Amino acid sequence: MQPGAMKSAWALGVGLVLGSWACSMGWDPVKWNSEQTAKIRQRATFEMSCPNESLNVVELDKETDGTVKALGVEGCGKKASYVHLKGYGNEAVWALSSQQN
């Protein structure tokens, strides 16, 4: 095996180990994104004085692992964006980044 191929095989092996480790730890980016979207939807309902069913939430930016790090909310003629500051699960902290009325 040539050196370049060995490096690629090694990197692939490390990636598979880390990926299976994350799965075994219960980390699920799709679940995280869904939970955070619901959290921001609830918050935007209050901050925008707009009913939940009238809001549209979109993913504006993601981390390299697929987890959402910025969400946009639109409804009732208003727009707002939220950014993830720190923490995960129930400890996740989001901040209102901008709002247009």
N, CA, C and O atoms as CSV, one atom per row, in Angstrom:
chain,resi,resn,atom,element,x,y,z
A,1,MET,N,N,0.843,-1.165,0.000
A,1,MET,CA,C,0.000,0.000,0.000
A,1,MET,C,C,0.895,1.236,0.000
A,1,MET,O,O,1.889,1.288,0.725
A,2,GLN,N,N,0.545,2.222,-0.805
A,2,GLN,CA,C,1.335,3.440,-0.904
A,2,GLN,C,C,1.035,4.361,0.284
A,2,GLN,O,O,-0.045,4.283,0.869
A,3,PRO,N,N,1.993,5.238,0.645
A,3,PRO,CA,C,1.811,6.117,1.801
A,3,PRO,C,C,0.527,6.936,1.765
A,3,PRO,O,O,-0.146,7.057,2.789
A,4,GLY,N,N,0.168,7.501,0.614
A,4,GLY,CA,C,-1.059,8.297,0.508
A,4,GLY,C,C,-2.285,7.461,0.779
A,4,GLY,O,O,-3.222,7.922,1.430
A,5,ALA,N,N,-2.293,6.224,0.282
A,5,ALA,CA,C,-3.424,5.332,0.497
A,5,ALA,C,C,-3.512,4.931,1.960
A,5,ALA,O,O,-4.609,4.784,2.500
A,6,MET,N,N,-2.349,4.749,2.616
A,6,MET,CA,C,-2.345,4.392,4.036
A,6,MET,C,C,-2.930,5.533,4.867
A,6,MET,O,O,-3.708,5.291,5.790
A,7,LYS,N,N,-2.563,6.773,4.545
A,7,LYS,CA,C,-3.102,7.919,5.270
A,7,LYS,C,C,-4.618,8.005,5.096
A,7,LYS,O,O,-5.344,8.280,6.052
A,8,SER,N,N,-5.089,7.769,3.873
A,8,SER,CA,C,-6.529,7.820,3.607
A,8,SER,C,C,-7.256,6.723,4.370
A,8,SER,O,O,-8.320,6.959,4.943
A,9,ALA,N,N,-6.686,5.530,4.379
A,9,ALA,CA,C,-7.303,4.418,5.102
A,9,ALA,C,C,-7.327,4.704,6.605
A,9,ALA,O,O,-8.313,4.420,7.285
A,10,TRP,N,N,-6.239,5.265,7.109
A,10,TRP,CA,C,-6.168,5.592,8.529
A,10,TRP,C,C,-7.211,6.651,8.883
A,10,TRP,O,O,-7.898,6.526,9.897
A,11,ALA,N,N,-7.337,7.695,8.054
A,11,ALA,CA,C,-8.303,8.761,8.296
A,11,ALA,C,C,-9.730,8.222,8.241
A,11,ALA,O,O,-10.578,8.619,9.040
A,12,LEU,N,N,-9.989,7.325,7.307
A,12,LEU,CA,C,-11.301,6.713,7.206
A,12,LEU,C,C,-11.602,5.904,8.461
A,12,LEU,O,O,-12.708,5.978,8.998
A,13,GLY,N,N,-10.629,5.136,8.928
A,13,GLY,CA,C,-10.814,4.346,10.143
A,13,GLY,C,C,-11.099,5.216,11.354
A,13,GLY,O,O,-11.991,4.911,12.145
A,14,VAL,N,N,-10.347,6.300,11.503
A,14,VAL,CA,C,-10.571,7.220,12.620
A,14,VAL,C,C,-11.963,7.830,12.516
A,14,VAL,O,O,-12.662,7.949,13.522
A,15,GLY,N,N,-12.373,8.216,11.314
A,15,GLY,CA,C,-13.706,8.785,11.105
A,15,GLY,C,C,-14.804,7.817,11.477
A,15,GLY,O,O,-15.800,8.205,12.087
A,16,LEU,N,N,-14.628,6.555,11.111
A,16,LEU,CA,C,-15.634,5.547,11.441
A,16,LEU,C,C,-15.719,5.321,12.945
A,16,LEU,O,O,-16.812,5.182,13.495
A,17,VAL,N,N,-14.565,5.284,13.611
A,17,VAL,CA,C,-14.549,5.098,15.061
A,17,VAL,C,C,-15.227,6.276,15.745
A,17,VAL,O,O,-16.065,6.079,16.625
A,18,LEU,N,N,-14.876,7.497,15.354
A,18,LEU,CA,C,-15.479,8.675,15.968
A,18,LEU,C,C,-16.972,8.747,15.674
A,18,LEU,O,O,-17.761,9.106,16.548
A,19,GLY,N,N,-17.355,8.413,14.466
A,19,GLY,CA,C,-18.767,8.419,14.103
A,19,GLY,C,C,-19.570,7.424,14.908
A,19,GLY,O,O,-20.663,7.739,15.377
A,20,SER,N,N,-19.036,6.216,15.074
A,20,SER,CA,C,-19.760,5.216,15.858
A,20,SER,C,C,-19.757,5.591,17.332
A,20,SER,O,O,-20.707,5.276,18.048
A,21,TRP,N,N,-18.706,6.259,17.797
A,21,TRP,CA,C,-18.676,6.734,19.183
A,21,TRP,C,C,-19.790,7.753,19.411
A,21,TRP,O,O,-20.497,7.685,20.416
A,22,ALA,N,N,-19.949,8.700,18.479
A,22,ALA,CA,C,-20.992,9.717,18.616
A,22,ALA,C,C,-22.370,9.071,18.617
A,22,ALA,O,O,-23.245,9.480,19.381
A,23,CYS,N,N,-22.571,8.065,17.768
A,23,CYS,CA,C,-23.857,7.369,17.732
A,23,CYS,C,C,-24.104,6.613,19.023
A,23,CYS,O,O,-25.223,6.601,19.535
A,24,SER,N,N,-23.067,5.984,19.550
A,24,SER,CA,C,-23.238,5.218,20.782
A,24,SER,C,C,-23.506,6.135,21.969
A,24,SER,O,O,-24.090,5.707,22.965
A,25,MET,N,N,-23.085,7.389,21.869
A,25,MET,CA,C,-23.334,8.356,22.932
A,25,MET,C,C,-24.734,8.952,22.795
A,25,MET,O,O,-25.146,9.758,23.630
A,26,GLY,N,N,-25.461,8.569,21.763
A,26,GLY,CA,C,-26.817,9.045,21.572
A,26,GLY,C,C,-26.914,10.385,20.851
A,26,GLY,O,O,-27.987,10.988,20.841
A,27,TRP,N,N,-25.838,10.870,20.252
A,27,TRP,CA,C,-25.872,12.151,19.560
A,27,TRP,C,C,-26.559,11.988,18.220
A,27,TRP,O,O,-26.158,11.159,17.403
A,28,ASP,N,N,-27.580,12.770,17.999
A,28,ASP,CA,C,-28.355,12.705,16.767
A,28,ASP,C,C,-28.613,14.137,16.275
A,28,ASP,O,O,-29.506,14.809,16.791
A,29,PRO,N,N,-27.847,14.611,15.287
A,29,PRO,CA,C,-28.033,15.979,14.797
A,29,PRO,C,C,-29.457,16.266,14.326
A,29,PRO,O,O,-29.948,17.379,14.511
A,30,VAL,N,N,-30.121,15.297,13.730
A,30,VAL,CA,C,-31.492,15.517,13.247
A,30,VAL,C,C,-32.420,15.780,14.436
A,30,VAL,O,O,-33.262,16.677,14.389
A,31,LYS,N,N,-32.261,15.002,15.485
A,31,LYS,CA,C,-33.070,15.189,16.695
A,31,LYS,C,C,-32.755,16.546,17.323
A,31,LYS,O,O,-33.660,17.283,17.714
A,32,TRP,N,N,-31.456,16.872,17.417
A,32,TRP,CA,C,-31.039,18.173,17.963
A,32,TRP,C,C,-31.689,19.306,17.180
A,32,TRP,O,O,-32.259,20.220,17.776
A,33,ASN,N,N,-31.613,19.257,15.850
A,33,ASN,CA,C,-32.167,20.316,15.017
A,33,ASN,C,C,-33.669,20.464,15.241
A,33,ASN,O,O,-34.184,21.578,15.330
A,34,SER,N,N,-34.363,19.340,15.331
A,34,SER,CA,C,-35.806,19.362,15.559
A,34,SER,C,C,-36.143,19.970,16.922
A,34,SER,O,O,-37.056,20.788,17.031
A,35,GLU,N,N,-35.412,19.573,17.952
A,35,GLU,CA,C,-35.649,20.095,19.303
A,35,GLU,C,C,-35.385,21.596,19.361
A,35,GLU,O,O,-36.156,22.342,19.966
A,36,GLN,N,N,-34.308,22.033,18.739
A,36,GLN,CA,C,-33.954,23.450,18.783
A,36,GLN,C,C,-34.918,24.289,17.947
A,36,GLN,O,O,-35.232,25.422,18.313
A,37,THR,N,N,-35.384,23.742,16.835
A,37,THR,CA,C,-36.374,24.443,16.017
A,37,THR,C,C,-37.651,24.648,16.822
A,37,THR,O,O,-38.241,25.727,16.775
A,38,ALA,N,N,-38.085,23.631,17.559
A,38,ALA,CA,C,-39.282,23.750,18.402
A,38,ALA,C,C,-39.071,24.790,19.499
A,38,ALA,O,O,-39.969,25.576,19.802
A,39,LYS,N,N,-37.884,24.787,20.087
A,39,LYS,CA,C,-37.553,25.738,21.147
A,39,LYS,C,C,-37.618,27.178,20.613
A,39,LYS,O,O,-38.198,28.055,21.254
A,40,ILE,N,N,-37.025,27.412,19.450
A,40,ILE,CA,C,-37.010,28.751,18.858
A,40,ILE,C,C,-38.405,29.148,18.387
A,40,ILE,O,O,-38.783,30.315,18.495
A,41,ARG,N,N,-39.167,28.203,17.872
A,41,ARG,CA,C,-40.540,28.483,17.449
A,41,ARG,C,C,-41.358,28.999,18.640
A,41,ARG,O,O,-42.108,29.966,18.508
A,42,GLN,N,N,-41.212,28.354,19.795
A,42,GLN,CA,C,-41.935,28.766,21.000
A,42,GLN,C,C,-41.497,30.167,21.435
A,42,GLN,O,O,-42.325,31.007,21.787
A,43,ARG,N,N,-40.216,30.396,21.404
A,43,ARG,CA,C,-39.679,31.700,21.799
A,43,ARG,C,C,-40.142,32.795,20.835
A,43,ARG,O,O,-40.533,33.879,21.267
A,44,ALA,N,N,-40.097,32.513,19.536
A,44,ALA,CA,C,-40.502,33.496,18.528
A,44,ALA,C,C,-41.991,33.807,18.629
A,44,ALA,O,O,-42.401,34.939,18.369
A,45,THR,N,N,-42.799,32.831,18.998
A,45,THR,CA,C,-44.226,33.070,19.188
A,45,THR,C,C,-44.433,34.212,20.176
A,45,THR,O,O,-45.270,35.089,19.963
A,46,PHE,N,N,-43.667,34.191,21.249
A,46,PHE,CA,C,-43.754,35.243,22.261
A,46,PHE,C,C,-43.129,36.551,21.764
A,46,PHE,O,O,-43.764,37.604,21.816
A,47,GLU,N,N,-41.898,36.481,21.287
A,47,GLU,CA,C,-41.155,37.698,20.921
A,47,GLU,C,C,-41.750,38.431,19.717
A,47,GLU,O,O,-41.638,39.652,19.611
A,48,MET,N,N,-42.374,37.691,18.826
A,48,MET,CA,C,-42.943,38.309,17.626
A,48,MET,C,C,-44.446,38.536,17.749
A,48,MET,O,O,-45.068,39.079,16.836
A,49,SER,N,N,-45.037,38.122,18.880
A,49,SER,CA,C,-46.495,38.227,19.083
A,49,SER,C,C,-47.241,37.653,17.887
A,49,SER,O,O,-48.116,38.292,17.302
A,50,CYS,N,N,-46.865,36.428,17.544
A,50,CYS,CA,C,-47.407,35.765,16.364
A,50,CYS,C,C,-47.721,34.312,16.725
A,50,CYS,O,O,-46.890,33.640,17.335
A,51,PRO,N,N,-48.917,33.812,16.355
A,51,PRO,CA,C,-49.263,32.430,16.694
A,51,PRO,C,C,-48.294,31.414,16.074
A,51,PRO,O,O,-47.807,31.596,14.958
A,52,ASN,N,N,-48.035,30.367,16.808
A,52,ASN,CA,C,-47.121,29.303,16.400
A,52,ASN,C,C,-47.417,28.813,14.982
A,52,ASN,O,O,-46.500,28.648,14.177
A,53,GLU,N,N,-48.686,28.584,14.678
A,53,GLU,CA,C,-49.043,28.021,13.374
A,53,GLU,C,C,-48.808,29.003,12.219
A,53,GLU,O,O,-48.843,28.608,11.054
A,54,SER,N,N,-48.571,30.276,12.538
A,54,SER,CA,C,-48.300,31.275,11.503
A,54,SER,C,C,-46.802,31.468,11.243
A,54,SER,O,O,-46.414,32.233,10.361
A,55,LEU,N,N,-45.967,30.770,12.015
A,55,LEU,CA,C,-44.513,30.938,11.889
A,55,LEU,C,C,-43.896,29.913,10.957
A,55,LEU,O,O,-44.300,28.750,10.932
A,56,ASN,N,N,-42.916,30.358,10.195
A,56,ASN,CA,C,-42.117,29.486,9.346
A,56,ASN,C,C,-40.676,29.587,9.841
A,56,ASN,O,O,-40.105,30.677,9.869
A,57,VAL,N,N,-40.089,28.461,10.231
A,57,VAL,CA,C,-38.715,28.437,10.739
A,57,VAL,C,C,-37.820,27.777,9.700
A,57,VAL,O,O,-38.129,26.696,9.199
A,58,VAL,N,N,-36.701,28.442,9.376
A,58,VAL,CA,C,-35.759,27.901,8.402
A,58,VAL,C,C,-34.361,27.844,9.002
A,58,VAL,O,O,-33.995,28.674,9.835
A,59,GLU,N,N,-33.596,26.869,8.576
A,59,GLU,CA,C,-32.203,26.748,9.010
A,59,GLU,C,C,-31.357,27.692,8.167
A,59,GLU,O,O,-31.344,27.599,6.939
A,60,LEU,N,N,-30.651,28.600,8.832
A,60,LEU,CA,C,-29.815,29.565,8.119
A,60,LEU,C,C,-28.362,29.128,8.027
A,60,LEU,O,O,-27.672,29.452,7.061
A,61,ASP,N,N,-27.891,28.387,9.041
A,61,ASP,CA,C,-26.496,27.960,9.052
A,61,ASP,C,C,-26.362,26.715,9.911
A,61,ASP,O,O,-27.104,26.523,10.874
A,62,LYS,N,N,-25.385,25.857,9.541
A,62,LYS,CA,C,-25.136,24.621,10.279
A,62,LYS,C,C,-23.653,24.475,10.578
A,62,LYS,O,O,-22.800,25.027,9.883
A,63,GLU,N,N,-23.371,23.722,11.625
A,63,GLU,CA,C,-21.999,23.331,11.951
A,63,GLU,C,C,-21.581,22.231,10.977
A,63,GLU,O,O,-22.414,21.724,10.226
A,64,THR,N,N,-20.310,21.858,10.980
A,64,THR,CA,C,-19.830,20.805,10.077
A,64,THR,C,C,-20.446,19.446,10.398
A,64,THR,O,O,-20.508,18.579,9.527
A,65,ASP,N,N,-20.905,19.247,11.642
A,65,ASP,CA,C,-21.531,17.966,12.000
A,65,ASP,C,C,-23.016,17.920,11.659
A,65,ASP,O,O,-23.682,16.924,11.943
A,66,GLY,N,N,-23.548,18.991,11.049
A,66,GLY,CA,C,-24.945,19.013,10.636
A,66,GLY,C,C,-25.886,19.645,11.643
A,66,GLY,O,O,-27.079,19.775,11.368
A,67,THR,N,N,-25.381,20.040,12.801
A,67,THR,CA,C,-26.249,20.673,13.792
A,67,THR,C,C,-26.479,22.133,13.418
A,67,THR,O,O,-25.566,22.835,12.982
A,68,VAL,N,N,-27.700,22.563,13.596
A,68,VAL,CA,C,-28.075,23.922,13.250
A,68,VAL,C,C,-27.438,24.908,14.224
A,68,VAL,O,O,-27.399,24.669,15.431
A,69,LYS,N,N,-26.934,26.030,13.679
A,69,LYS,CA,C,-26.357,27.053,14.551
A,69,LYS,C,C,-26.993,28.417,14.344
A,69,LYS,O,O,-26.691,29.353,15.084
A,70,ALA,N,N,-27.874,28.552,13.345
A,70,ALA,CA,C,-28.630,29.784,13.146
A,70,ALA,C,C,-29.980,29.435,12.531
A,70,ALA,O,O,-30.065,28.648,11.588
A,71,LEU,N,N,-31.031,30.033,13.081
A,71,LEU,CA,C,-32.388,29.792,12.601
A,71,LEU,C,C,-33.047,31.124,12.271
A,71,LEU,O,O,-32.843,32.121,12.965
A,72,GLY,N,N,-33.838,31.128,11.204
A,72,GLY,CA,C,-34.624,32.293,10.834
A,72,GLY,C,C,-36.089,31.981,11.051
A,72,GLY,O,O,-36.536,30.859,10.810
A,73,VAL,N,N,-36.834,32.967,11.503
A,73,VAL,CA,C,-38.269,32.803,11.744
A,73,VAL,C,C,-38.998,33.933,11.027
A,73,VAL,O,O,-38.609,35.098,11.110
A,74,GLU,N,N,-40.063,33.563,10.324
A,74,GLU,CA,C,-40.849,34.537,9.584
A,74,GLU,C,C,-42.321,34.279,9.867
A,74,GLU,O,O,-42.769,33.132,9.885
A,75,GLY,N,N,-43.074,35.360,10.088
A,75,GLY,CA,C,-44.512,35.229,10.312
A,75,GLY,C,C,-45.130,36.544,10.733
A,75,GLY,O,O,-44.456,37.388,11.322
A,76,CYS,N,N,-46.403,36.725,10.437
A,76,CYS,CA,C,-47.154,37.922,10.816
A,76,CYS,C,C,-46.456,39.193,10.325
A,76,CYS,O,O,-46.494,40.221,11.001
A,77,GLY,N,N,-45.822,39.126,9.158
A,77,GLY,CA,C,-45.158,40.284,8.582
A,77,GLY,C,C,-43.851,40.650,9.270
A,77,GLY,O,O,-43.338,41.753,9.077
A,78,LYS,N,N,-43.309,39.744,10.065
A,78,LYS,CA,C,-42.071,40.003,10.795
A,78,LYS,C,C,-41.048,38.924,10.490
A,78,LYS,O,O,-41.394,37.825,10.057
A,79,LYS,N,N,-39.767,39.256,10.723
A,79,LYS,CA,C,-38.672,38.296,10.567
A,79,LYS,C,C,-37.736,38.430,11.758
A,79,LYS,O,O,-37.550,39.521,12.297
A,80,ALA,N,N,-37.150,37.309,12.164
A,80,ALA,CA,C,-36.163,37.319,13.239
A,80,ALA,C,C,-35.145,36.219,12.964
A,80,ALA,O,O,-35.461,35.214,12.326
A,81,SER,N,N,-33.932,36.415,13.447
A,81,SER,CA,C,-32.932,35.353,13.350
A,81,SER,C,C,-32.342,35.112,14.734
A,81,SER,O,O,-32.175,36.033,15.533
A,82,TYR,N,N,-32.035,33.857,14.985
A,82,TYR,CA,C,-31.503,33.411,16.267
A,82,TYR,C,C,-30.215,32.634,16.025
A,82,TYR,O,O,-30.106,31.887,15.053
A,83,VAL,N,N,-29.242,32.814,16.914
A,83,VAL,CA,C,-27.976,32.090,16.806
A,83,VAL,C,C,-27.734,31.281,18.077
A,83,VAL,O,O,-28.045,31.724,19.183
A,84,HIS,N,N,-27.175,30.096,17.898
A,84,HIS,CA,C,-26.813,29.229,19.018
A,84,HIS,C,C,-25.508,29.728,19.609
A,84,HIS,O,O,-24.504,29.845,18.906
A,85,LEU,N,N,-25.522,30.023,20.905
A,85,LEU,CA,C,-24.328,30.538,21.564
A,85,LEU,C,C,-23.494,29.451,22.215
A,85,LEU,O,O,-22.273,29.418,22.062
A,86,LYS,N,N,-24.168,28.543,22.958
A,86,LYS,CA,C,-23.434,27.500,23.668
A,86,LYS,C,C,-24.411,26.469,24.202
A,86,LYS,O,O,-25.625,26.674,24.207
A,87,GLY,N,N,-23.849,25.352,24.653
A,87,GLY,CA,C,-24.630,24.317,25.313
A,87,GLY,C,C,-25.385,23.415,24.365
A,87,GLY,O,O,-25.576,23.731,23.190
A,88,TYR,N,N,-25.807,22.293,24.895
A,88,TYR,CA,C,-26.557,21.307,24.122
A,88,TYR,C,C,-27.717,20.785,24.942
A,88,TYR,O,O,-27.736,20.929,26.165
A,89,GLY,N,N,-28.685,20.178,24.273
A,89,GLY,CA,C,-29.853,19.656,24.958
A,89,GLY,C,C,-30.617,20.776,25.641
A,89,GLY,O,O,-30.813,21.847,25.067
A,90,ASN,N,N,-31.046,20.524,26.865
A,90,ASN,CA,C,-31.783,21.534,27.622
A,90,ASN,C,C,-30.917,22.723,28.016
A,90,ASN,O,O,-31.434,23.769,28.408
A,91,GLU,N,N,-29.605,22.566,27.913
A,91,GLU,CA,C,-28.670,23.625,28.289
A,91,GLU,C,C,-28.341,24.561,27.127
A,91,GLU,O,O,-27.549,25.489,27.290
A,92,ALA,N,N,-28.935,24.330,25.966
A,92,ALA,CA,C,-28.644,25.159,24.792
A,92,ALA,C,C,-29.094,26.599,25.023
A,92,ALA,O,O,-30.201,26.853,25.498
A,93,VAL,N,N,-28.216,27.527,24.679
A,93,VAL,CA,C,-28.508,28.953,24.823
A,93,VAL,C,C,-28.523,29.582,23.437
A,93,VAL,O,O,-27.559,29.473,22.680
A,94,TRP,N,N,-29.631,30.240,23.116
A,94,TRP,CA,C,-29.807,30.918,21.845
A,94,TRP,C,C,-30.010,32.404,22.103
A,94,TRP,O,O,-30.532,32.792,23.148
A,95,ALA,N,N,-29.592,33.240,21.142
A,95,ALA,CA,C,-29.781,34.677,21.260
A,95,ALA,C,C,-30.485,35.212,20.021
A,95,ALA,O,O,-30.236,34.764,18.901
A,96,LEU,N,N,-31.363,36.171,20.243
A,96,LEU,CA,C,-31.991,36.871,19.131
A,96,LEU,C,C,-30.910,37.721,18.463
A,96,LEU,O,O,-30.304,38.586,19.096
A,97,SER,N,N,-30.681,37.462,17.191
A,97,SER,CA,C,-29.605,38.137,16.463
A,97,SER,C,C,-30.126,39.386,15.757
A,97,SER,O,O,-29.464,40.424,15.767
A,98,SER,N,N,-31.298,39.295,15.150
A,98,SER,CA,C,-31.891,40.445,14.477
A,98,SER,C,C,-33.391,40.245,14.377
A,98,SER,O,O,-33.898,39.124,14.403
A,99,GLN,N,N,-34.086,41.370,14.261
A,99,GLN,CA,C,-35.540,41.299,14.113
A,99,GLN,C,C,-36.005,42.457,13.265
A,99,GLN,O,O,-35.539,43.586,13.421
A,100,GLN,N,N,-36.940,42.166,12.356
A,100,GLN,CA,C,-37.550,43.195,11.507
A,100,GLN,C,C,-39.042,43.177,11.732
A,100,GLN,O,O,-39.667,42.117,11.694
A,101,ASN,N,N,-39.608,44.321,11.962
A,101,ASN,CA,C,-41.069,44.421,12.142
A,101,ASN,C,C,-41.696,45.006,10.900
A,101,ASN,O,O,-42.914,45.174,10.845
